[in-house]
């Protein structure tokens, strides 16, 4: 009986993984097609409204299995950082104050096991939880690029993308 339950759980886990992969691939396919059609149209890229604010939550340590240091920075090529807020910060994590920032934010943070409550049965098997920062920007445009650098690596993304609208 016990073996059947394990096989059943394994099959459900594999099915969930397959569904997730299909969803991600379909999303990436739509995104790639949108970018290609915009480039092929030979029209200038749209410009974002200057006075709007855009926020991004940058999650770090999503796949960590043990404590990991994620000290790093966020920098934008154009615009301003309006505010930076911690997400799941614990003791020792911090954000460098950047009021009136020129577009650079720095932080120190470490992923740690989830806080155990009195009902926790096995503290040795606690999951490590991701944490991160939420960055709010203004005065960005369609060419604004963000660079996130951490002790674990670096990645880049555009901060603005025109969303599809319904035709009325």
matplotlib code that plots the C-alpha trace (Angstrom):
import matplotlib.pyplot as plt

x = [0.0, 2.7, 4.5, 1.3, 0.8, 4.4, 3.9, 0.7, 2.3, 5.2, 2.8, 0.9, 4.2, 5.3, 2.0, 2.1, 5.7, 4.6, 1.6, 3.9, 6.4, 3.7, 2.4, 5.8, 6.7, 3.4, 3.9, 7.5, 6.2, 3.6, 6.2, 8.7, 6.0, 5.0, 8.6, 9.2, 6.0, 7.0, 10.5, 9.2, 6.7, 9.6, 7.7, 9.4, 8.9, 6.0, 7.0, 5.7, 3.9, 6.5, 4.6, 3.5, 5.1, 6.0, 6.9, 8.9, 9.3, 12.7, 12.7, 16.0, 16.7, 13.7, 15.6, 17.9, 18.2, 20.5, 21.3, 22.7, 24.0, 22.2, 23.9, 23.5, 22.2, 19.5, 20.3, 18.2, 19.5, 16.9, 14.4, 14.2, 13.9, 11.0, 11.2, 12.6, 10.8, 12.0, 10.2, 10.5, 13.6, 14.9, 17.5, 20.7, 19.0, 19.1, 18.5, 20.8, 18.7, 18.4, 16.0, 16.0, 18.0, 19.8, 18.6, 20.8, 19.7, 21.9, 20.9, 22.3, 20.2, 20.4, 17.9, 17.2, 15.0, 11.4, 10.6, 9.4, 6.5, 5.7, 3.9, 7.0, 7.8, 11.2, 13.3, 16.1, 13.9, 12.7, 12.4, 14.6, 12.4, 13.0, 13.2, 13.8, 13.0, 10.2, 11.5, 9.2, 10.3, 9.1, 10.1, 11.1, 10.6, 10.5, 14.3, 14.9, 16.9, 17.3, 20.4, 20.2, 23.6, 24.0, 26.7, 24.9, 25.0, 23.5, 20.4, 18.8, 15.3, 13.4, 11.2, 8.4, 6.4, 3.2, 0.4, -2.3, -5.5, -9.0, -10.3, -13.6]
y = [0.0, 2.5, 2.0, 2.6, 5.9, 7.0, 6.1, 8.0, 11.1, 10.8, 10.6, 13.7, 15.6, 14.8, 15.8, 19.2, 19.7, 19.0, 21.4, 24.1, 23.6, 23.8, 27.1, 28.7, 27.7, 29.0, 32.3, 32.6, 31.8, 34.6, 37.0, 36.1, 36.6, 40.0, 41.2, 39.8, 41.5, 44.8, 44.7, 43.7, 46.5, 49.0, 51.5, 53.4, 51.7, 53.2, 55.5, 55.0, 57.9, 59.8, 60.4, 56.8, 54.6, 51.0, 48.5, 45.2, 42.6, 41.0, 37.5, 36.0, 32.5, 30.8, 27.5, 27.8, 24.7, 26.3, 29.8, 31.9, 35.4, 37.6, 41.0, 43.1, 46.1, 47.3, 49.9, 51.5, 53.3, 56.1, 57.3, 57.5, 55.0, 56.3, 53.8, 50.4, 48.2, 45.0, 41.7, 39.0, 40.7, 39.2, 40.4, 41.4, 42.2, 45.9, 48.3, 51.3, 54.4, 56.0, 58.9, 61.0, 58.2, 58.4, 55.0, 52.7, 50.7, 48.4, 45.7, 43.1, 40.0, 36.3, 33.5, 31.5, 28.7, 29.6, 30.7, 27.6, 27.9, 25.8, 23.2, 22.6, 18.9, 18.7, 21.9, 20.2, 19.9, 23.5, 25.0, 27.9, 30.9, 33.4, 37.0, 40.1, 43.8, 45.7, 48.6, 51.4, 53.5, 56.7, 58.6, 55.5, 55.0, 52.2, 51.9, 51.9, 48.8, 47.4, 45.5, 43.3, 42.3, 39.9, 37.7, 34.8, 36.4, 39.2, 39.6, 42.4, 43.3, 46.2, 48.0, 48.9, 46.9, 47.8, 45.5, 44.5, 46.5, 45.6, 47.3, 49.1]
z = [0.0, 1.0, -2.3, -4.3, -2.5, -3.3, -6.9, -7.0, -5.5, -7.9, -10.9, -9.7, -9.2, -12.7, -14.1, -12.3, -13.6, -17.2, -16.9, -15.5, -18.3, -21.0, -19.4, -19.3, -22.8, -24.1, -22.3, -23.7, -27.2, -27.0, -25.7, -28.5, -31.1, -29.7, -29.8, -33.3, -34.7, -33.1, -34.6, -38.0, -38.1, -38.5, -36.4, -33.6, -30.2, -28.1, -25.3, -21.8, -20.1, -18.1, -14.8, -14.2, -11.6, -12.2, -9.5, -9.7, -7.0, -7.4, -5.8, -4.8, -3.6, -5.1, -5.4, -2.4, -0.3, 2.3, 3.5, 0.6, 0.4, -2.2, -1.6, -4.7, -6.6, -9.0, -11.5, -14.3, -17.4, -17.4, -14.9, -11.1, -8.2, -6.2, -3.4, -2.4, 0.0, 1.7, 1.0, 3.7, 5.2, 8.5, 11.0, 9.2, 5.9, 4.8, 1.9, 1.3, 1.5, -1.9, -1.5, -4.7, -6.2, -9.5, -10.4, -8.2, -5.2, -3.1, -0.6, 1.7, 2.2, 2.9, 2.4, 5.5, 6.7, 7.3, 10.8, 12.8, 15.1, 18.2, 16.0, 13.8, 14.0, 12.5, 12.5, 10.6, 7.5, 7.3, 3.8, 2.9, 1.9, -0.9, -0.1, -2.2, -2.8, -4.4, -6.5, -7.7, -10.6, -12.4, -15.5, -17.3, -21.1, -23.6, -23.7, -20.0, -19.0, -15.5, -14.4, -11.2, -9.9, -7.0, -5.5, -7.3, -10.8, -12.9, -15.2, -17.3, -18.4, -19.9, -17.4, -19.8, -22.2, -24.0, -22.9, -25.4, -25.3, -26.3, -29.5, -28.9]

ax = plt.figure().add_subplot(projection="3d")
ax.plot(x, y, z, "-o")
ax.set_aspect("equal")
plt.show()
